[in-house]
């Protein structure tokens, strides 16, 4: 049975880094094993949801928000073997809980566009981004 947690006080940070390493998420910081930067980023988030299966972290995401007008979802990841089981949907639902009246945005990986569309996210016509390096997600 999958257990969802929003408390990061007792989070096993190495297990979280393992998730982001295996899924190649968190702008590559998981693969770099940059646990301190991941930890600081997660600790400074508005809301964090992790999904656990018998002590193993199988999914996670976080939201940065002012809690009034805007929120932005980052670093959504579910292990490949756990996908298509509703875990990602539940993580997003828990991030959005109580934030139904704010504008929530995110950037999707190419393969997750359909997933977010099913959750009623829509493509934004004028979204812009500035990355610290080159990215396949930006038009130059």
C-alpha atoms as one frame of an Amber mdcrd trajectory, in Angstrom:
protein
   0.000   0.000   0.000   1.309   3.450  -0.950   1.589   5.941   1.909   1.703
   9.676   1.159   3.569  12.074   3.410   3.730  15.857   3.554   6.046  16.116
   6.552   9.725  16.487   5.687  11.037  16.631   9.264  12.076  12.971   9.230
  12.655  12.649   5.501  15.494  10.345   4.488  17.279  12.759   2.163  19.463
  10.101   0.542  16.360   8.141  -0.453  14.922  11.287  -2.015  18.165  11.842
  -3.915  18.012   8.192  -5.039  14.537   8.844  -6.498  15.732  11.905  -8.401
  18.861  10.072  -9.538  16.862   7.127 -10.901  14.262   9.368 -12.601  16.812
  11.980 -13.784  14.703  14.789 -12.352  15.391  17.909 -10.241  17.331  19.590
 -13.064  19.933  16.835 -12.986  20.859  17.336  -9.330  19.826  13.764  -8.504
  22.322  12.351 -10.995  24.965  14.696  -9.601  24.058  13.459  -6.084  23.837
  17.084  -4.922  21.896  16.190  -1.774  22.541  19.513  -0.018  21.083  21.612
  -2.836  18.100  19.267  -3.130  17.568  19.440   0.620  17.696  23.250   0.726
  15.304  23.485  -2.226  12.804  21.081  -0.680  13.009  22.727   2.734  12.238
  26.106   1.153   9.163  24.785  -0.662   5.574  25.707   0.170   4.396  22.087
   0.090   6.066  18.720  -0.485   4.432  15.345  -1.077   6.295  12.049  -1.055
   4.928   8.582  -1.837   6.271   5.510  -0.030   5.977   1.772  -0.507   7.283
  -0.234   2.474   9.981   2.283   3.359  10.987   2.958  -0.258  10.296   6.354
  -1.765   8.533   5.820  -5.089   7.363   9.345  -5.933   7.661  12.989  -4.922
   6.891  16.540  -5.994   6.927  20.002  -4.476   5.162  23.318  -4.867   6.621
  26.775  -4.550   3.901  29.304  -3.742   2.939  32.544  -2.062  -0.218  30.758
  -0.883  -2.449  33.549  -2.195  -2.131  34.035  -5.934   0.467  31.759  -7.519
   1.967  28.321  -7.191   4.446  26.405  -9.269   4.936  22.625  -9.223   8.462
  21.314  -9.548  10.397  18.071  -9.491   7.512  15.647  -9.983   8.907  12.123
 -10.181   7.532   8.600  -9.921   9.701   5.522 -10.355   9.097   3.850 -13.720
   7.859   0.590 -12.172   5.243   2.504 -10.141   3.794   4.584 -12.953   0.216
   4.156 -14.224  -0.987   3.295 -10.702  -2.423   6.698  -9.735   0.564   7.713
  -7.619   1.420  10.773  -9.686  -2.219  11.843  -9.759  -2.483  11.546  -5.973
   0.746  13.495  -5.443  -0.570  16.345  -7.610  -3.973  16.262  -5.905  -2.305
  16.532  -2.499  -0.141  19.442  -3.685  -3.225  21.269  -4.959  -5.417  20.522
  -1.925  -6.523  23.836  -0.416  -4.982  25.765  -3.312  -7.859  25.482  -5.770
  -8.199  29.275  -6.119  -4.608  30.070  -7.069  -2.971  29.992 -10.478  -0.768
  26.882 -10.590   1.816  26.347 -13.277   4.435  23.768 -14.109   6.754  22.686
 -16.847   6.345  19.140 -18.052   8.801  16.646 -19.419   7.930  15.715 -22.992
   6.606  12.296 -21.965   4.362  13.691 -19.185   2.304  16.167 -21.239  -0.629
  13.745 -21.590  -0.499  13.000 -17.853  -0.918  16.683 -16.965  -3.593  17.161
 -19.621  -5.631  14.391 -17.943  -5.297  16.371 -14.689  -6.834  19.404 -16.442
  -3.638  21.395 -16.896  -3.575  23.373 -20.147  -0.705  24.544 -22.295   0.150
  28.196 -21.752   0.506  30.260 -24.909   3.086  32.749 -23.664   5.094  31.043
 -20.933   8.755  31.983 -20.936  11.748  30.540 -19.127  15.366  31.359 -18.506
  17.563  28.339 -17.804  21.140  28.482 -16.490  22.234  26.454 -19.542  20.955
  25.020 -22.810  17.791  22.924 -22.736  15.781  20.864 -25.206  12.685  22.485
 -23.665  13.486  26.021 -24.821  13.149  27.589 -28.251  16.233  29.639 -29.125
